[in-house]
């Protein structure tokens, strides 16, 4: 049995793990998902949030050594949390997520890709401190292979995303000594799979997994995702 804490990506919330949590629990694990500050039910204004705010929220959710799963943007917050308190982190899983590279914030990491499929869907607020996704484009970018009803469930729950946390680099020290795994999503239309492979190449090859899904495997294939996380737990 392992402990998991699941961390959502940009504009999402704990709600996106709805179908994965019971699958992990059926496999004998303890699992929970949290809202990062300004997401889900958390009332913090998006423009006021920092990367350390995200990391502190993650650390507050860890009750003993825990495998922390970060989706998409959450690759940075989970790494920052691990740097702040490595003794609380049993392992990290990057689910089609950005992995911090020295000196680069997530915004800079995104620009390493040859294509920018998500750019056309981004709408920056007038003050430049937060962004959101065009509601007409979110199905094509995030949920194109998800079951019927997914868009109706997700769309009203999406929140503005603070830009400051995505511009902040993470200094890597403890993170590099912890078990790390990567799950590539081969039909991802938000983070190009070629960039995911480039980031995953810095991890041991036996710790890299692949899924034939969109950017939202928690909706498309929650049982399959839970089985991969179960396998990671058994080898961590």
C-alpha positions in Angstrom: 0.0 0.0 0.0 1.2 3.5 -0.9 0.0 7.0 -0.2 -0.7 9.1 -3.2 -1.5 12.8 -3.5 -2.7 13.9 -6.9 -2.1 17.4 -8.1 -4.0 18.9 -11.0 -2.7 21.1 -13.9 -3.4 24.6 -15.1 -7.0 25.9 -14.6 -8.1 22.5 -13.2 -8.8 21.3 -9.7 -9.0 18.2 -7.5 -12.2 17.4 -9.4 -10.3 16.1 -12.4 -9.1 13.0 -10.5 -12.7 11.9 -9.8 -12.4 8.6 -11.5 -8.7 7.8 -10.6 -9.2 8.0 -6.8 -11.6 5.0 -6.5 -9.4 3.0 -8.9 -6.3 3.6 -6.8 -8.3 2.8 -3.6 -9.5 -0.5 -5.1 -5.9 -1.4 -5.7 -5.2 -1.0 -1.9 -3.7 2.5 -1.9 -4.5 5.6 0.1 -5.2 8.4 -2.4 -6.4 12.0 -2.2 -6.5 15.0 -4.5 -6.3 18.6 -3.5 -7.1 22.0 -5.0 -4.1 24.2 -5.4 -4.6 27.9 -4.2 -7.0 29.7 -6.6 -8.3 26.5 -8.1 -11.3 24.4 -7.5 -13.0 25.5 -4.3 -10.1 27.6 -3.1 -11.0 31.3 -3.2 -7.5 32.8 -3.5 -7.3 35.2 -6.4 -5.3 33.7 -9.3 -3.2 36.8 -9.7 -1.8 36.6 -6.1 -0.6 33.0 -6.2 3.1 32.1 -6.2 4.8 28.8 -6.9 5.7 28.5 -3.2 2.0 28.8 -2.4 1.4 25.8 -4.5 4.2 23.9 -2.9 3.1 24.7 0.6 -0.4 23.5 -0.2 1.0 20.2 -1.4 3.2 19.8 1.7 0.3 20.4 3.9 -1.5 17.5 2.3 1.3 15.0 2.9 0.9 12.7 5.9 4.0 10.7 5.9 6.1 9.7 2.9 3.9 10.1 -0.2 4.1 9.6 -3.9 3.1 12.9 -5.4 1.6 12.9 -8.9 1.7 16.1 -10.9 -0.3 16.6 -14.1 0.9 19.1 -16.7 1.7 22.4 -15.1 1.9 20.6 -11.7 5.3 19.2 -12.5 6.8 22.4 -11.2 4.8 22.6 -7.9 5.6 19.0 -7.0 9.3 19.5 -7.7 9.3 22.7 -5.6 7.5 20.8 -2.7 10.1 18.1 -2.9 12.9 20.6 -2.7 11.3 22.2 0.4 10.7 18.9 2.3 12.3 15.9 0.5 11.6 13.7 3.6 7.9 13.9 2.9 8.1 12.8 -0.7 8.5 9.0 -1.4 8.5 9.6 -5.2 7.3 11.9 -7.9 5.3 11.1 -11.0 5.1 13.5 -13.9 1.9 12.9 -15.8 2.3 14.5 -19.3 3.9 17.2 -17.1 6.6 19.8 -17.4 9.7 18.8 -15.5 11.9 21.7 -14.2 15.2 22.3 -15.9 17.8 24.6 -14.3 17.0 28.2 -14.7 13.8 27.7 -16.8 10.3 28.5 -15.6 7.4 26.5 -17.1 6.7 29.2 -19.7 10.3 28.9 -20.9 10.0 25.1 -20.9 6.9 25.2 -23.1 8.9 27.2 -25.7 11.3 24.3 -26.2 8.7 22.5 -28.2 8.8 22.7 -32.0 5.1 23.4 -32.0 2.8 25.4 -29.7 -0.6 23.7 -30.0 -2.0 25.3 -26.8 -1.0 28.9 -27.6 -4.1 29.7 -29.7 -6.4 28.7 -26.8 -4.8 30.9 -24.2 -6.5 34.1 -23.2 -4.4 36.4 -21.0 -6.2 38.8 -18.6 -5.9 42.5 -19.2 -3.6 42.9 -16.2 -1.3 40.2 -17.6 -1.2 38.3 -14.3 -3.6 35.5 -15.1 -4.9 33.5 -18.1 -7.7 31.2 -19.0 -8.5 28.9 -21.9 -11.0 29.6 -24.7 -14.1 27.5 -23.8 -14.6 26.8 -27.5 -11.2 25.1 -27.7 -10.9 23.2 -24.5 -12.4 20.0 -25.9 -10.0 19.9 -28.8 -7.0 20.6 -26.6 -7.8 18.6 -23.5 -10.7 16.2 -23.8 -11.1 15.1 -27.5 -11.0 11.4 -26.6 -12.9 11.6 -23.3 -16.2 9.9 -22.6 -19.5 11.7 -23.3 -20.3 14.3 -20.6 -16.7 15.1 -19.8 -16.8 18.6 -21.3 -20.1 19.4 -19.5 -18.5 18.3 -16.2 -15.2 20.1 -16.7 -16.0 23.3 -18.5 -17.9 25.1 -15.6 -15.1 24.0 -13.2 -12.2 25.5 -15.0 -10.7 28.5 -13.3 -8.3 31.3 -14.2 -4.6 30.3 -14.0 -2.1 32.6 -12.4 0.9 33.3 -14.6 3.5 34.0 -11.9 3.9 30.4 -10.8 4.5 29.3 -14.4 7.3 31.9 -14.8 9.2 30.8 -11.7 12.2 28.4 -12.1 12.9 25.6 -9.5 16.4 25.1 -8.2 17.1 21.4 -8.3 19.0 19.6 -5.5 16.9 17.1 -3.5 14.6 16.4 -6.4 17.3 14.8 -8.4 17.9 12.2 -5.7 14.3 11.1 -5.3 12.5 8.4 -7.4 11.0 10.0 -10.4 8.7 8.6 -13.1 7.2 10.0 -16.3 4.0 9.1 -18.1 3.9 10.2 -21.7 0.5 10.7 -23.3 1.0 10.0 -27.1 -2.2 11.7 -28.3 -1.7 14.9 -26.2 -2.8 18.0 -28.0 -1.7 20.4 -25.3 1.9 19.4 -24.5 3.5 17.9 -27.6 4.5 14.3 -27.1 8.0 15.0 -28.5 8.6 17.5 -25.8 7.3 15.0 -23.2 9.8 12.5 -24.5 12.6 15.0 -24.3 11.8 15.7 -20.7 11.3 12.0 -19.9 14.7 11.2 -21.4 16.4 12.7 -18.3 14.8 10.0 -16.2 15.8 6.3 -16.0 14.2 4.6 -19.0 12.6 1.9 -16.8 10.7 4.7 -15.1 9.1 6.0 -18.3 5.6 4.8 -19.3 3.3 5.6 -22.2 -0.5 5.9 -22.6 -2.3 6.3 -25.9 -4.5 9.2 -24.6 -5.1 12.9 -24.8 -3.9 15.3 -22.2 -6.6 14.0 -19.8 -5.9 10.3 -19.1 -7.7 10.7 -15.8 -10.9 10.9 -17.8 -10.0 8.8 -20.8 -8.4 5.8 -19.1 -8.6 6.2 -15.3 -8.2 2.4 -14.6 -5.2 2.1 -16.8 -3.7 5.2 -15.2 -4.3 3.7 -11.8 -2.6 0.5 -12.8 0.5 2.4 -14.0 0.6 4.3 -10.7 0.2 1.0 -8.8 3.2 -0.4 -10.8 5.3 2.7 -10.0 4.4 2.4 -6.3 5.6 -1.3 -6.3 9.0 -0.3 -7.8 9.5 3.0 -5.8 
